[in-house]
Amino acid sequence: MKVSYSIHRNPIIAKFMENLRYLDGLGRGVPMIFREMKRLNAPTPEIIVDDSQVKLVIYFAPAT
């Protein structure tokens, strides 16, 4: 997730949705979150993986 590598369950639907401009920048969201949190000197997000799910935890950092 951190290095912008994404796999689509159904690449035909993903391409169709991209052609209709419903999707843009596939696979760029999580790396962007990590970059922005670093830029803001906020806590680093955490990726938690278990048997049935993947979670991205974004910690709140009050403005200084």
C-alpha positions as CSV (number, residue, x, y, z in Angstrom):
1,M,0.0,0.0,0.0
2,K,2.8,2.4,0.8
3,V,4.5,2.1,-2.5
4,S,1.5,2.7,-4.8
5,Y,1.0,-0.9,-6.1
6,S,-2.7,-1.8,-6.5
7,I,-4.4,-4.9,-7.7
8,H,-8.0,-4.8,-8.9
9,R,-10.3,-7.7,-8.3
10,N,-12.0,-7.0,-11.6
11,P,-9.6,-5.1,-14.0
12,I,-12.3,-4.9,-16.7
13,I,-14.7,-3.0,-14.4
14,A,-11.8,-0.9,-13.1
15,K,-10.8,0.1,-16.6
16,F,-14.4,0.8,-17.6
17,M,-14.8,3.1,-14.5
18,E,-11.5,4.8,-15.3
19,N,-12.6,5.5,-18.9
20,L,-15.8,7.1,-17.5
21,R,-13.6,9.2,-15.3
22,Y,-15.1,7.8,-12.1
23,L,-11.6,6.7,-11.0
24,D,-8.4,8.7,-11.2
25,G,-5.0,8.0,-9.9
26,L,-5.5,4.4,-9.0
27,G,-3.2,3.3,-6.3
28,R,-2.0,6.8,-5.4
29,G,-4.2,7.6,-2.3
30,V,-2.3,5.8,0.5
31,P,1.2,7.0,-0.6
32,M,-0.3,10.6,-0.8
33,I,-1.6,10.2,2.8
34,F,1.9,9.1,4.0
35,R,3.5,12.1,2.2
36,E,1.1,14.6,3.5
37,M,1.2,13.4,7.1
38,K,5.0,13.6,7.0
39,R,4.8,17.1,5.4
40,L,2.6,18.2,8.3
41,N,4.9,16.6,10.9
42,A,1.9,14.5,12.0
43,P,2.1,11.0,13.4
44,T,2.9,8.3,10.7
45,P,-0.2,6.4,9.7
46,E,-0.2,2.7,10.6
47,I,-1.1,-0.2,8.3
48,I,-2.7,-3.1,10.2
49,V,-3.2,-6.5,8.5
50,D,-5.0,-9.5,9.9
51,D,-6.7,-12.6,8.4
52,S,-9.7,-10.8,7.1
53,Q,-8.9,-7.1,6.7
54,V,-6.4,-4.4,6.1
55,K,-6.8,-1.1,8.1
56,L,-5.1,2.2,7.5
57,V,-5.0,4.1,10.8
58,I,-4.5,7.9,10.5
59,Y,-3.8,9.6,13.7
60,F,-5.1,13.0,14.6
61,A,-2.5,15.7,15.2
62,P,-3.7,19.1,16.5
63,A,-2.3,22.1,14.7
64,T,0.7,23.7,16.5
